[in-house]
Amino acid sequence: TFDYIDRDNMLTLTMSVLTSTTVHCARCHNHKFDPIPQSDYYALQAVFAGIGRGNIPFDADLATHRQRTQAQAWMVAARDRDPRVLLGEEVATRVQRWEQTQRTVHVPWIPLPIDMMISASGSDLVMDSDSIAARGARPEQDTYLITSQPQPLRLIGLRLDVLCDDGLPMKGPGRNDNGNFHLSEIVLEHFPSGSKESQRIGLSAARADFDQDGWTIAHAIDGNPKSAWGIHPSVGQDHTAVFGLESPLAIAAGDRLVVQLRQLHGGFHTIGKFRLSMTDAADPLASMLPRAVSDALAILPSDRSESQSLDIAACVMASEAKQQLGSLPDASLVYAAVIGRGDSSANTMVIIKRSGN
């Protein structure tokens, strides 16, 4: 609605200045006094349909602009699984180099020692070997609070394994009748030794071995209680998610950690069995690949289907693009008109000068 009114404003001003004619009445009916029918009004408005105005990101440095544009193009190609980009020679070289380094990746994970387990909605959380199982009452939604007093280390990543079990519907790992769950948010808090004040630790990145369509692992750290991570239809199987901290956390002797697993979607979409681990590895997400990518890597490159090659290339280029975007300085915001408002990196920007700015 705002864009529509904005286009009407642009059209009205343009016609008033260039033709001395008011045309905005034709938005609702054929013009009564000037020969401007509604069909002409909307044909004219279409001229401005591809223009947006506002604070537009802008790189004054040309080299930075080129790097950002390239990375954004890779992100779009990875999202759309565009074979014209992902199966090209440049990407093939990057994928080959990435596969060689991937063989040497190893991330050591340390089980999170458990001091206390609490369900906010009445489930019974019990230790089951090296994991935690939810038993008893099955609430519509729940939040699990796990407290821990780990040994001193430099915490860089957190890992959540959701595990299947014969006692769960469809073997889980969720408690919903179809075996699914929805993790709305994972929250990490740090209590320094002797302090009653907690510090919420930011989680900046997440990767899972499987994402339900529209319910990806990124939703578990987006701060939105209405979005969540799910794994349907891949039920009856174990799944893993890894989270990277915004900055390393130095844990001293006597410090405590609290992990909250908020499951707020409702409909009994809660986790049935899980395990938590931590690591001080420099890149905790390095060994965490989508299952489709892991399966494709087990096949010789010459024997892979086009779909399998696209799975690997999309994963590699999305990761490289994200790293490149993260290394660039923040873009400035410039009030401008932009022709082409989609994801294309070929947008044309026209600077609008305003007095006092």
Contacts in CASP RR format, 6 or more apart in sequence:
PFRMAT RR
TARGET T0000
AUTHOR 0000-0000-0000
METHOD contacts of the structure
MODEL  1
TFDYIDRDNMLTLTMSVLTSTTVHCARCHNHKFDPIPQSDYYALQAVFAG
IGRGNIPFDADLATHRQRTQAQAWMVAARDRDPRVLLGEEVATRVQRWEQ
TQRTVHVPWIPLPIDMMISASGSDLVMDSDSIAARGARPEQDTYLITSQP
QPLRLIGLRLDVLCDDGLPMKGPGRNDNGNFHLSEIVLEHFPSGSKESQR
IGLSAARADFDQDGWTIAHAIDGNPKSAWGIHPSVGQDHTAVFGLESPLA
IAAGDRLVVQLRQLHGGFHTIGKFRLSMTDAADPLASMLPRAVSDALAIL
PSDRSESQSLDIAACVMASEAKQQLGSLPDASLVYAAVIGRGDSSANTMV
IIKRSGN
3 52 0 8 1.000
6 52 0 8 1.000
6 53 0 8 1.000
7 45 0 8 1.000
7 48 0 8 1.000
7 49 0 8 1.000
7 51 0 8 1.000
8 24 0 8 1.000
8 27 0 8 1.000
8 45 0 8 1.000
10 48 0 8 1.000
10 51 0 8 1.000
11 23 0 8 1.000
11 24 0 8 1.000
11 41 0 8 1.000
11 44 0 8 1.000
11 45 0 8 1.000
11 47 0 8 1.000
11 48 0 8 1.000
12 22 0 8 1.000
12 23 0 8 1.000
12 24 0 8 1.000
15 21 0 8 1.000
15 22 0 8 1.000
15 23 0 8 1.000
15 44 0 8 1.000
16 22 0 8 1.000
21 34 0 8 1.000
21 36 0 8 1.000
22 34 0 8 1.000
23 31 0 8 1.000
23 34 0 8 1.000
23 36 0 8 1.000
23 41 0 8 1.000
23 44 0 8 1.000
25 31 0 8 1.000
25 32 0 8 1.000
26 36 0 8 1.000
26 37 0 8 1.000
26 38 0 8 1.000
26 40 0 8 1.000
26 41 0 8 1.000
27 38 0 8 1.000
27 41 0 8 1.000
29 38 0 8 1.000
30 36 0 8 1.000
30 37 0 8 1.000
30 38 0 8 1.000
31 37 0 8 1.000
31 41 0 8 1.000
50 339 0 8 1.000
50 340 0 8 1.000
50 341 0 8 1.000
51 337 0 8 1.000
51 338 0 8 1.000
51 339 0 8 1.000
51 340 0 8 1.000
51 341 0 8 1.000
52 337 0 8 1.000
52 338 0 8 1.000
52 339 0 8 1.000
52 340 0 8 1.000
52 341 0 8 1.000
53 335 0 8 1.000
53 336 0 8 1.000
53 337 0 8 1.000
53 338 0 8 1.000
53 352 0 8 1.000
54 335 0 8 1.000
54 336 0 8 1.000
54 337 0 8 1.000
54 338 0 8 1.000
55 333 0 8 1.000
55 334 0 8 1.000
55 335 0 8 1.000
56 333 0 8 1.000
56 334 0 8 1.000
56 335 0 8 1.000
56 336 0 8 1.000
56 338 0 8 1.000
56 349 0 8 1.000
57 331 0 8 1.000
57 332 0 8 1.000
57 333 0 8 1.000
57 334 0 8 1.000
58 331 0 8 1.000
58 332 0 8 1.000
58 333 0 8 1.000
58 334 0 8 1.000
58 336 0 8 1.000
58 349 0 8 1.000
59 65 0 8 1.000
59 68 0 8 1.000
59 331 0 8 1.000
59 332 0 8 1.000
60 332 0 8 1.000
64 328 0 8 1.000
64 329 0 8 1.000
67 324 0 8 1.000
67 328 0 8 1.000
68 325 0 8 1.000
68 328 0 8 1.000
68 331 0 8 1.000
69 345 0 8 1.000
70 324 0 8 1.000
70 345 0 8 1.000
71 320 0 8 1.000
71 321 0 8 1.000
71 322 0 8 1.000
71 324 0 8 1.000
71 325 0 8 1.000
71 328 0 8 1.000
72 321 0 8 1.000
72 325 0 8 1.000
72 343 0 8 1.000
72 345 0 8 1.000
73 85 0 8 1.000
73 345 0 8 1.000
74 85 0 8 1.000
74 317 0 8 1.000
74 318 0 8 1.000
74 320 0 8 1.000
74 321 0 8 1.000
75 317 0 8 1.000
75 318 0 8 1.000
75 321 0 8 1.000
75 322 0 8 1.000
75 325 0 8 1.000
76 82 0 8 1.000
76 343 0 8 1.000
76 344 0 8 1.000
76 345 0 8 1.000
77 84 0 8 1.000
77 85 0 8 1.000
77 86 0 8 1.000
77 314 0 8 1.000
77 317 0 8 1.000
78 86 0 8 1.000
78 313 0 8 1.000
78 314 0 8 1.000
78 315 0 8 1.000
78 317 0 8 1.000
78 318 0 8 1.000
78 321 0 8 1.000
79 314 0 8 1.000
79 318 0 8 1.000
81 310 0 8 1.000
81 314 0 8 1.000
83 306 0 8 1.000
83 310 0 8 1.000
85 91 0 8 1.000
85 317 0 8 1.000
86 309 0 8 1.000
86 310 0 8 1.000
86 313 0 8 1.000
86 314 0 8 1.000
86 317 0 8 1.000
87 306 0 8 1.000
87 309 0 8 1.000
87 310 0 8 1.000
87 313 0 8 1.000
91 313 0 8 1.000
91 316 0 8 1.000
91 317 0 8 1.000
92 313 0 8 1.000
94 316 0 8 1.000
94 317 0 8 1.000
94 320 0 8 1.000
95 312 0 8 1.000
95 313 0 8 1.000
95 316 0 8 1.000
98 316 0 8 1.000
98 320 0 8 1.000
99 297 0 8 1.000
99 301 0 8 1.000
99 312 0 8 1.000
102 297 0 8 1.000
105 286 0 8 1.000
105 287 0 8 1.000
106 287 0 8 1.000
107 279 0 8 1.000
107 281 0 8 1.000
107 283 0 8 1.000
107 284 0 8 1.000
107 286 0 8 1.000
107 287 0 8 1.000
107 288 0 8 1.000
108 279 0 8 1.000
108 281 0 8 1.000
109 159 0 8 1.000
109 277 0 8 1.000
109 278 0 8 1.000
109 279 0 8 1.000
110 150 0 8 1.000
110 153 0 8 1.000
110 277 0 8 1.000
110 278 0 8 1.000
110 279 0 8 1.000
111 130 0 8 1.000
111 275 0 8 1.000
111 276 0 8 1.000
111 277 0 8 1.000
112 146 0 8 1.000
112 148 0 8 1.000
112 150 0 8 1.000
112 257 0 8 1.000
112 259 0 8 1.000
112 276 0 8 1.000
112 277 0 8 1.000
112 278 0 8 1.000
113 148 0 8 1.000
113 149 0 8 1.000
113 150 0 8 1.000
113 151 0 8 1.000
114 127 0 8 1.000
114 132 0 8 1.000
114 146 0 8 1.000
114 147 0 8 1.000
114 148 0 8 1.000
114 276 0 8 1.000
115 147 0 8 1.000
115 148 0 8 1.000
115 149 0 8 1.000
115 256 0 8 1.000
116 145 0 8 1.000
116 146 0 8 1.000
116 147 0 8 1.000
117 125 0 8 1.000
117 126 0 8 1.000
117 127 0 8 1.000
117 132 0 8 1.000
117 144 0 8 1.000
117 145 0 8 1.000
117 146 0 8 1.000
117 147 0 8 1.000
118 125 0 8 1.000
118 144 0 8 1.000
118 145 0 8 1.000
118 146 0 8 1.000
119 125 0 8 1.000
119 134 0 8 1.000
119 139 0 8 1.000
119 142 0 8 1.000
119 143 0 8 1.000
119 144 0 8 1.000
119 145 0 8 1.000
120 142 0 8 1.000
120 143 0 8 1.000
120 144 0 8 1.000
120 145 0 8 1.000
121 137 0 8 1.000
121 139 0 8 1.000
121 140 0 8 1.000
121 141 0 8 1.000
121 142 0 8 1.000
121 143 0 8 1.000
122 137 0 8 1.000
122 139 0 8 1.000
122 142 0 8 1.000
123 134 0 8 1.000
123 135 0 8 1.000
123 136 0 8 1.000
123 137 0 8 1.000
123 138 0 8 1.000
123 139 0 8 1.000
123 142 0 8 1.000
123 144 0 8 1.000
123 270 0 8 1.000
124 134 0 8 1.000
124 135 0 8 1.000
124 136 0 8 1.000
124 137 0 8 1.000
125 132 0 8 1.000
125 133 0 8 1.000
125 134 0 8 1.000
125 135 0 8 1.000
125 144 0 8 1.000
126 132 0 8 1.000
126 133 0 8 1.000
126 135 0 8 1.000
127 133 0 8 1.000
128 165 0 8 1.000
128 273 0 8 1.000
130 275 0 8 1.000
131 161 0 8 1.000
131 163 0 8 1.000
131 273 0 8 1.000
131 274 0 8 1.000
131 275 0 8 1.000
132 144 0 8 1.000
132 146 0 8 1.000
132 273 0 8 1.000
132 274 0 8 1.000
132 275 0 8 1.000
132 276 0 8 1.000
133 165 0 8 1.000
133 272 0 8 1.000
133 273 0 8 1.000
134 142 0 8 1.000
134 144 0 8 1.000
134 175 0 8 1.000
134 270 0 8 1.000
134 271 0 8 1.000
134 272 0 8 1.000
134 273 0 8 1.000
138 175 0 8 1.000
138 268 0 8 1.000
138 270 0 8 1.000
139 268 0 8 1.000
139 270 0 8 1.000
140 266 0 8 1.000
140 267 0 8 1.000
140 268 0 8 1.000
141 263 0 8 1.000
141 264 0 8 1.000
141 265 0 8 1.000
141 266 0 8 1.000
141 267 0 8 1.000
141 269 0 8 1.000
141 270 0 8 1.000
142 263 0 8 1.000
142 270 0 8 1.000
143 260 0 8 1.000
143 261 0 8 1.000
143 262 0 8 1.000
143 263 0 8 1.000
143 264 0 8 1.000
144 260 0 8 1.000
144 261 0 8 1.000
144 263 0 8 1.000
144 271 0 8 1.000
145 258 0 8 1.000
145 259 0 8 1.000
145 260 0 8 1.000
146 258 0 8 1.000
146 259 0 8 1.000
146 260 0 8 1.000
146 261 0 8 1.000
146 276 0 8 1.000
147 256 0 8 1.000
147 257 0 8 1.000
147 258 0 8 1.000
148 256 0 8 1.000
148 257 0 8 1.000
148 258 0 8 1.000
148 259 0 8 1.000
148 276 0 8 1.000
149 254 0 8 1.000
149 255 0 8 1.000
149 256 0 8 1.000
149 257 0 8 1.000
150 251 0 8 1.000
150 255 0 8 1.000
150 257 0 8 1.000
150 278 0 8 1.000
151 251 0 8 1.000
151 253 0 8 1.000
152 251 0 8 1.000
152 252 0 8 1.000
152 253 0 8 1.000
152 255 0 8 1.000
153 251 0 8 1.000
153 278 0 8 1.000
153 280 0 8 1.000
154 248 0 8 1.000
154 249 0 8 1.000
154 250 0 8 1.000
154 251 0 8 1.000
154 280 0 8 1.000
155 245 0 8 1.000
155 248 0 8 1.000
155 249 0 8 1.000
155 250 0 8 1.000
155 251 0 8 1.000
155 257 0 8 1.000
155 278 0 8 1.000
155 279 0 8 1.000
155 280 0 8 1.000
156 244 0 8 1.000
156 245 0 8 1.000
156 248 0 8 1.000
156 249 0 8 1.000
156 279 0 8 1.000
156 280 0 8 1.000
156 281 0 8 1.000
156 282 0 8 1.000
156 284 0 8 1.000
157 242 0 8 1.000
157 243 0 8 1.000
157 244 0 8 1.000
157 245 0 8 1.000
157 278 0 8 1.000
157 279 0 8 1.000
157 281 0 8 1.000
157 284 0 8 1.000
158 186 0 8 1.000
158 188 0 8 1.000
158 203 0 8 1.000
158 242 0 8 1.000
158 243 0 8 1.000
158 244 0 8 1.000
158 245 0 8 1.000
158 259 0 8 1.000
158 276 0 8 1.000
158 277 0 8 1.000
158 278 0 8 1.000
158 284 0 8 1.000
159 240 0 8 1.000
159 241 0 8 1.000
159 242 0 8 1.000
159 243 0 8 1.000
159 276 0 8 1.000
159 277 0 8 1.000
159 278 0 8 1.000
159 279 0 8 1.000
159 284 0 8 1.000
160 183 0 8 1.000
160 186 0 8 1.000
160 240 0 8 1.000
160 241 0 8 1.000
160 242 0 8 1.000
160 243 0 8 1.000
160 261 0 8 1.000
160 274 0 8 1.000
160 275 0 8 1.000
160 276 0 8 1.000
161 238 0 8 1.000
161 239 0 8 1.000
161 240 0 8 1.000
161 274 0 8 1.000
161 275 0 8 1.000
161 276 0 8 1.000
161 277 0 8 1.000
162 173 0 8 1.000
162 174 0 8 1.000
162 181 0 8 1.000
162 231 0 8 1.000
162 238 0 8 1.000
162 239 0 8 1.000
162 240 0 8 1.000
162 241 0 8 1.000
162 271 0 8 1.000
162 272 0 8 1.000
162 273 0 8 1.000
162 274 0 8 1.000
163 173 0 8 1.000
163 238 0 8 1.000
163 273 0 8 1.000
163 274 0 8 1.000
163 275 0 8 1.000
164 171 0 8 1.000
164 172 0 8 1.000
164 173 0 8 1.000
164 235 0 8 1.000
164 236 0 8 1.000
164 237 0 8 1.000
164 238 0 8 1.000
164 273 0 8 1.000
165 171 0 8 1.000
165 172 0 8 1.000
165 173 0 8 1.000
165 272 0 8 1.000
165 273 0 8 1.000
168 174 0 8 1.000
168 175 0 8 1.000
168 179 0 8 1.000
168 272 0 8 1.000
168 273 0 8 1.000
169 175 0 8 1.000
169 176 0 8 1.000
169 177 0 8 1.000
169 178 0 8 1.000
169 179 0 8 1.000
170 177 0 8 1.000
170 178 0 8 1.000
170 179 0 8 1.000
170 235 0 8 1.000
170 236 0 8 1.000
171 179 0 8 1.000
171 235 0 8 1.000
171 236 0 8 1.000
172 179 0 8 1.000
172 180 0 8 1.000
172 181 0 8 1.000
172 235 0 8 1.000
172 236 0 8 1.000
172 272 0 8 1.000
172 273 0 8 1.000
173 179 0 8 1.000
173 181 0 8 1.000
173 231 0 8 1.000
173 235 0 8 1.000
173 236 0 8 1.000
173 237 0 8 1.000
173 238 0 8 1.000
173 239 0 8 1.000
173 271 0 8 1.000
173 272 0 8 1.000
173 273 0 8 1.000
173 274 0 8 1.000
174 180 0 8 1.000
174 181 0 8 1.000
174 235 0 8 1.000
174 269 0 8 1.000
174 270 0 8 1.000
174 271 0 8 1.000
174 272 0 8 1.000
174 273 0 8 1.000
175 181 0 8 1.000
175 268 0 8 1.000
175 269 0 8 1.000
175 270 0 8 1.000
175 271 0 8 1.000
175 272 0 8 1.000
176 267 0 8 1.000
176 268 0 8 1.000
176 269 0 8 1.000
176 270 0 8 1.000
177 268 0 8 1.000
178 232 0 8 1.000
178 235 0 8 1.000
179 232 0 8 1.000
179 235 0 8 1.000
179 236 0 8 1.000
180 212 0 8 1.000
180 230 0 8 1.000
180 231 0 8 1.000
180 232 0 8 1.000
180 235 0 8 1.000
180 269 0 8 1.000
181 230 0 8 1.000
181 231 0 8 1.000
181 263 0 8 1.000
181 269 0 8 1.000
181 270 0 8 1.000
181 271 0 8 1.000
181 272 0 8 1.000
182 215 0 8 1.000
182 228 0 8 1.000
182 229 0 8 1.000
182 230 0 8 1.000
182 263 0 8 1.000
182 264 0 8 1.000
182 265 0 8 1.000
182 266 0 8 1.000
182 269 0 8 1.000
183 220 0 8 1.000
183 228 0 8 1.000
183 229 0 8 1.000
183 230 0 8 1.000
183 241 0 8 1.000
183 261 0 8 1.000
183 262 0 8 1.000
183 263 0 8 1.000
183 271 0 8 1.000
184 219 0 8 1.000
184 220 0 8 1.000
184 224 0 8 1.000
184 225 0 8 1.000
184 226 0 8 1.000
184 227 0 8 1.000
184 228 0 8 1.000
184 262 0 8 1.000
184 263 0 8 1.000
184 264 0 8 1.000
184 265 0 8 1.000
185 220 0 8 1.000
185 221 0 8 1.000
185 222 0 8 1.000
185 223 0 8 1.000
185 224 0 8 1.000
185 225 0 8 1.000
185 228 0 8 1.000
185 260 0 8 1.000
185 262 0 8 1.000
185 264 0 8 1.000
186 203 0 8 1.000
186 220 0 8 1.000
186 221 0 8 1.000
186 243 0 8 1.000
186 259 0 8 1.000
186 260 0 8 1.000
186 261 0 8 1.000
186 262 0 8 1.000
187 200 0 8 1.000
187 259 0 8 1.000
187 260 0 8 1.000
187 262 0 8 1.000
188 200 0 8 1.000
188 201 0 8 1.000
188 202 0 8 1.000
188 203 0 8 1.000
188 243 0 8 1.000
188 245 0 8 1.000
188 257 0 8 1.000
188 258 0 8 1.000
188 259 0 8 1.000
188 260 0 8 1.000
189 198 0 8 1.000
189 199 0 8 1.000
189 200 0 8 1.000
189 201 0 8 1.000
189 257 0 8 1.000
189 258 0 8 1.000
189 259 0 8 1.000
189 260 0 8 1.000
190 198 0 8 1.000
190 199 0 8 1.000
190 200 0 8 1.000
190 201 0 8 1.000
190 249 0 8 1.000
190 251 0 8 1.000
190 255 0 8 1.000
190 256 0 8 1.000
190 257 0 8 1.000
191 197 0 8 1.000
191 198 0 8 1.000
191 199 0 8 1.000
191 255 0 8 1.000
191 256 0 8 1.000
191 257 0 8 1.000
191 258 0 8 1.000
192 199 0 8 1.000
192 252 0 8 1.000
192 255 0 8 1.000
193 252 0 8 1.000
193 253 0 8 1.000
193 254 0 8 1.000
193 255 0 8 1.000
193 256 0 8 1.000
194 254 0 8 1.000
198 258 0 8 1.000
201 245 0 8 1.000
201 246 0 8 1.000
201 249 0 8 1.000
202 245 0 8 1.000
202 246 0 8 1.000
203 221 0 8 1.000
203 243 0 8 1.000
203 244 0 8 1.000
203 245 0 8 1.000
203 246 0 8 1.000
204 221 0 8 1.000
204 244 0 8 1.000
204 245 0 8 1.000
204 246 0 8 1.000
205 243 0 8 1.000
205 244 0 8 1.000
205 285 0 8 1.000
206 217 0 8 1.000
206 218 0 8 1.000
206 220 0 8 1.000
206 221 0 8 1.000
206 241 0 8 1.000
206 242 0 8 1.000
206 243 0 8 1.000
206 244 0 8 1.000
206 285 0 8 1.000
207 217 0 8 1.000
207 241 0 8 1.000
207 242 0 8 1.000
207 285 0 8 1.000
207 288 0 8 1.000
207 289 0 8 1.000
207 290 0 8 1.000
208 216 0 8 1.000
208 217 0 8 1.000
208 229 0 8 1.000
208 231 0 8 1.000
208 239 0 8 1.000
208 240 0 8 1.000
208 241 0 8 1.000
208 242 0 8 1.000
208 288 0 8 1.000
208 290 0 8 1.000
209 239 0 8 1.000
209 240 0 8 1.000
209 241 0 8 1.000
209 288 0 8 1.000
209 289 0 8 1.000
209 290 0 8 1.000
209 291 0 8 1.000
209 294 0 8 1.000
210 231 0 8 1.000
210 234 0 8 1.000
210 239 0 8 1.000
210 290 0 8 1.000
210 291 0 8 1.000
211 217 0 8 1.000
211 229 0 8 1.000
211 230 0 8 1.000
211 231 0 8 1.000
211 290 0 8 1.000
212 229 0 8 1.000
212 230 0 8 1.000
212 231 0 8 1.000
212 232 0 8 1.000
212 233 0 8 1.000
212 234 0 8 1.000
215 227 0 8 1.000
215 228 0 8 1.000
215 229 0 8 1.000
215 230 0 8 1.000
215 232 0 8 1.000
216 229 0 8 1.000
217 229 0 8 1.000
217 241 0 8 1.000
219 227 0 8 1.000
219 228 0 8 1.000
219 229 0 8 1.000
220 228 0 8 1.000
220 229 0 8 1.000
220 241 0 8 1.000
220 243 0 8 1.000
221 243 0 8 1.000
225 262 0 8 1.000
225 264 0 8 1.000
226 264 0 8 1.000
226 265 0 8 1.000
228 263 0 8 1.000
228 264 0 8 1.000
228 265 0 8 1.000
228 269 0 8 1.000
229 241 0 8 1.000
231 237 0 8 1.000
231 239 0 8 1.000
234 291 0 8 1.000
240 288 0 8 1.000
241 288 0 8 1.000
242 284 0 8 1.000
242 285 0 8 1.000
242 287 0 8 1.000
242 288 0 8 1.000
243 284 0 8 1.000
244 284 0 8 1.000
244 285 0 8 1.000
248 280 0 8 1.000
251 257 0 8 1.000
259 276 0 8 1.000
261 271 0 8 1.000
261 274 0 8 1.000
263 269 0 8 1.000
263 270 0 8 1.000
263 271 0 8 1.000
289 297 0 8 1.000
289 315 0 8 1.000
290 311 0 8 1.000
290 315 0 8 1.000
292 308 0 8 1.000
292 311 0 8 1.000
293 311 0 8 1.000
293 312 0 8 1.000
293 315 0 8 1.000
295 308 0 8 1.000
296 304 0 8 1.000
296 308 0 8 1.000
296 309 0 8 1.000
296 311 0 8 1.000
296 312 0 8 1.000
297 312 0 8 1.000
299 308 0 8 1.000
301 309 0 8 1.000
304 312 0 8 1.000
334 349 0 8 1.000
334 351 0 8 1.000
335 351 0 8 1.000
335 352 0 8 1.000
335 354 0 8 1.000
335 357 0 8 1.000
336 349 0 8 1.000
336 350 0 8 1.000
336 351 0 8 1.000
336 352 0 8 1.000
337 349 0 8 1.000
337 350 0 8 1.000
337 352 0 8 1.000
338 347 0 8 1.000
338 348 0 8 1.000
338 349 0 8 1.000
338 350 0 8 1.000
339 347 0 8 1.000
339 348 0 8 1.000
339 349 0 8 1.000
339 350 0 8 1.000
340 347 0 8 1.000
340 348 0 8 1.000
341 347 0 8 1.000
END
